[in-house]
Amino acid sequence: MSVIAIVGAGPGMGLAIARTFGHKAFDVALISRTQDRLDALAAQLGDEGITAAGFAADVMDRPSLTAALQAAAARFGGIDVLEYSPAPHSPVPGLDPAVPSQVTVDNLQPQIDYNLYGAITATAAVLPAMRKAGAGTLLFTTGGGSVNPIPMLGNVNAAAAALRNWVINLHAELAADGVQAAHVAIGTWIGGGGPEGIPSATPEQIAPLYWDLHTSRDQAEILFTG
């Protein structure tokens, strides 16, 4: 049985990705901050015949993230796919967006911690075993602003673009090791109800892209625009 660990698991994209892989014989490790919510998601997946378990961690607390991934690997016997897509669904202190002219070291650093450093930490927890096995997949998600910046998200886009650059570089480095690394930039409003003029898509429309990247293994990036 193969295993996917989803960092930033929630009822939207995380659940859709879990279902996409779970219905293809993957077990699912769910990682986010709140154990009760993780347990509810795991139970929901269990009702659909998917084996899942939750491991609480905060991506801003790097030791807790490492510990959660280690616990998931111990519980399931390893991790074959890592998907990293934490996204605050409500205002989070210290993670407020800023337009480019208002970006400061103080409001950019938390975005870098959240996007880039969290991804690097998660990767460090699973990559050695993947390299040893000569197989594995690392998938990372940002908004479309990492590719086509949006002024109201000046600090968010800068951090996401740094993550994107690192992932594409990682893809090139790891190809010879049998490990696939790839970036998904979502250039739509997820779930509908977004600002006028911005297209929307459901998580179920987007999630198959992750399976395609895992199986095709020949792309460093997909930009989803609907």
C-alpha positions as CSV (number, residue, x, y, z in Angstrom):
1,M,0.0,0.0,0.0
2,S,1.3,3.5,-0.9
3,V,1.0,6.5,1.3
4,I,0.4,10.2,0.7
5,A,1.0,12.8,3.4
6,I,-1.0,16.0,2.9
7,V,0.4,19.0,4.8
8,G,-2.3,21.6,5.2
9,A,-5.2,19.1,5.1
10,G,-8.6,20.6,5.2
11,P,-12.1,20.1,3.9
12,G,-11.3,21.7,0.5
13,M,-8.3,20.9,-1.6
14,G,-6.7,18.6,1.0
15,L,-9.8,16.4,1.1
16,A,-10.1,16.4,-2.7
17,I,-6.5,15.3,-3.0
18,A,-6.9,12.7,-0.3
19,R,-9.8,11.2,-2.2
20,T,-8.0,11.3,-5.5
21,F,-5.1,9.3,-4.1
22,G,-7.2,7.3,-1.6
23,H,-9.4,5.9,-4.4
24,K,-6.3,4.7,-6.1
25,A,-5.2,2.5,-3.2
26,F,-3.3,5.1,-1.2
27,D,-3.4,5.4,2.6
28,V,-3.6,9.0,3.7
29,A,-1.7,10.9,6.4
30,L,-3.4,14.2,7.2
31,I,-1.4,17.1,8.7
32,S,-2.7,20.4,10.0
33,R,-2.9,22.3,13.3
34,T,-6.1,20.9,14.9
35,Q,-6.4,17.2,15.8
36,D,-10.2,17.2,16.2
37,R,-10.6,18.5,12.6
38,L,-8.1,15.9,11.4
39,D,-9.9,13.1,13.1
40,A,-13.2,14.2,11.5
41,L,-11.6,14.3,8.1
42,A,-10.0,10.8,8.7
43,A,-13.4,9.5,9.7
44,Q,-15.0,10.9,6.6
45,L,-12.4,9.3,4.4
46,G,-12.8,6.0,6.4
47,D,-16.5,6.0,5.6
48,E,-15.5,6.1,1.9
49,G,-13.2,3.1,2.3
50,I,-10.0,5.1,2.5
51,T,-7.5,4.4,5.4
52,A,-6.5,7.8,6.9
53,A,-5.1,9.2,10.1
54,G,-4.4,12.7,11.3
55,F,-1.2,14.1,12.8
56,A,-1.4,17.6,14.3
57,A,1.4,20.1,13.5
58,D,1.9,23.8,12.7
59,V,4.1,24.6,9.7
60,M,5.3,27.6,11.6
61,D,6.6,25.3,14.3
62,R,9.2,23.3,12.3
63,P,10.0,20.7,15.0
64,S,6.3,19.8,15.3
65,L,6.0,19.4,11.5
66,T,9.0,17.1,11.4
67,A,7.6,15.1,14.3
68,A,4.2,14.7,12.6
69,L,5.7,13.5,9.4
70,Q,8.0,11.0,11.3
71,A,4.9,9.8,13.2
72,A,3.0,9.4,9.9
73,A,5.9,7.4,8.4
74,A,6.0,5.2,11.4
75,R,2.2,4.7,11.4
76,F,2.0,3.8,7.7
77,G,5.4,2.3,7.1
78,G,6.7,5.2,5.0
79,I,5.6,8.1,2.9
80,D,5.6,7.8,-0.9
81,V,4.0,11.2,-1.8
82,L,4.3,14.5,0.1
83,E,1.8,17.2,-0.8
84,Y,2.4,20.6,0.8
85,S,-0.4,23.2,0.6
86,P,-1.0,25.0,3.8
87,A,-3.4,27.9,3.4
88,P,-5.0,30.1,6.1
89,H,-8.8,30.1,5.7
90,S,-9.2,32.9,8.1
91,P,-7.1,35.9,9.1
92,V,-3.9,34.7,10.8
93,P,-1.9,37.2,12.9
94,G,1.3,38.0,11.2
95,L,0.2,36.6,7.8
96,D,-1.7,39.7,6.5
97,P,-1.1,40.5,2.8
98,A,0.5,43.7,1.7
99,V,0.8,45.5,-1.6
100,P,4.4,45.6,-3.0
101,S,5.2,49.2,-1.9
102,Q,4.1,48.2,1.6
103,V,6.2,45.0,1.9
104,T,8.6,45.1,4.8
105,V,11.0,42.6,6.2
106,D,8.6,42.2,9.1
107,N,5.5,41.3,7.0
108,L,7.5,39.3,4.4
109,Q,9.4,37.0,6.8
110,P,6.3,35.2,8.2
111,Q,5.2,34.5,4.6
112,I,8.6,33.0,3.9
113,D,8.4,30.9,7.1
114,Y,5.0,29.7,6.1
115,N,5.5,28.9,2.5
116,L,9.2,28.3,1.9
117,Y,10.7,27.2,5.2
118,G,7.7,24.9,6.0
119,A,8.1,23.2,2.6
120,I,11.8,22.8,3.1
121,T,11.2,21.3,6.5
122,A,8.6,18.9,5.3
123,T,10.8,17.8,2.4
124,A,13.8,17.2,4.7
125,A,11.6,14.8,6.8
126,V,10.7,12.6,3.9
127,L,13.4,13.0,1.1
128,P,16.2,10.8,2.6
129,A,13.9,7.7,2.6
130,M,12.7,8.5,-0.9
131,R,16.3,8.8,-2.2
132,K,17.2,5.6,-0.5
133,A,14.2,3.9,-2.2
134,G,14.9,5.5,-5.6
135,A,11.3,6.6,-5.8
136,G,8.9,9.2,-4.4
137,T,6.9,12.3,-5.2
138,L,7.1,15.8,-3.7
139,L,4.2,18.2,-4.7
140,F,3.9,21.8,-3.6
141,T,1.0,24.2,-4.1
142,T,0.9,28.0,-4.3
143,G,-1.6,30.5,-5.7
144,G,-1.2,31.6,-9.3
145,G,0.4,34.8,-8.0
146,S,3.7,32.9,-7.7
147,V,3.7,32.9,-11.5
148,N,1.6,36.0,-12.4
149,P,1.8,38.4,-9.4
150,I,-1.2,40.1,-8.0
151,P,-0.5,43.6,-6.4
152,M,-2.7,43.1,-3.4
153,L,-0.6,40.0,-2.4
154,G,2.8,41.6,-2.7
155,N,4.4,39.8,0.2
156,V,2.5,36.5,-0.3
157,N,3.5,36.4,-4.0
158,A,7.2,37.0,-3.2
159,A,7.3,34.1,-0.7
160,A,5.3,31.8,-3.0
161,A,7.6,32.7,-6.0
162,A,10.6,31.7,-3.8
163,L,9.0,28.4,-3.1
164,R,8.2,27.9,-6.8
165,N,11.8,28.6,-7.8
166,W,13.1,26.2,-5.2
167,V,10.7,23.4,-6.3
168,I,11.6,23.7,-10.0
169,N,15.3,23.6,-9.0
170,L,14.5,20.5,-6.9
171,H,12.8,18.9,-9.8
172,A,16.0,19.2,-11.9
173,E,18.2,17.9,-9.1
174,L,16.2,14.9,-8.1
175,A,15.3,13.6,-11.6
176,A,18.4,11.4,-11.5
177,D,17.4,10.0,-8.1
178,G,14.0,8.7,-9.2
179,V,12.2,11.3,-7.1
180,Q,9.6,13.6,-8.7
181,A,9.3,17.2,-7.5
182,A,6.6,19.5,-8.9
183,H,4.8,22.7,-8.3
184,V,1.0,23.4,-8.8
185,A,0.1,27.1,-9.1
186,I,-3.7,27.5,-8.8
187,G,-4.7,30.6,-10.7
188,T,-8.4,30.4,-9.8
189,W,-10.6,31.1,-6.8
190,I,-11.3,27.7,-5.2
191,G,-14.9,26.8,-4.5
192,G,-16.6,29.7,-6.1
193,G,-17.8,33.0,-4.6
194,G,-14.5,34.8,-5.3
195,P,-14.0,38.4,-6.5
196,E,-15.6,39.5,-9.7
197,G,-13.5,38.8,-12.7
198,I,-11.5,35.9,-11.1
199,P,-12.5,32.5,-12.5
200,S,-13.4,29.8,-10.0
201,A,-13.0,26.0,-9.8
202,T,-13.9,23.3,-7.4
203,P,-11.3,21.3,-5.5
204,E,-12.5,18.2,-7.4
205,Q,-11.6,19.8,-10.7
206,I,-8.1,20.6,-9.6
207,A,-7.1,17.5,-7.6
208,P,-6.6,15.2,-10.6
209,L,-3.6,17.4,-11.6
210,Y,-1.7,16.1,-8.6
211,W,-2.3,12.5,-9.6
212,D,-1.1,13.4,-13.2
213,L,2.1,14.9,-11.8
214,H,2.7,11.9,-9.7
215,T,2.2,9.4,-12.5
216,S,3.6,11.2,-15.5
217,R,6.7,12.4,-13.7
218,D,7.8,14.6,-16.6
219,Q,6.6,18.1,-15.5
220,A,8.1,20.5,-13.0
221,E,5.0,22.7,-12.9
222,I,1.4,23.1,-13.8
223,L,-0.4,26.4,-13.8
224,F,-4.2,25.8,-13.4
225,T,-6.3,28.6,-14.7
226,G,-9.6,26.8,-15.1
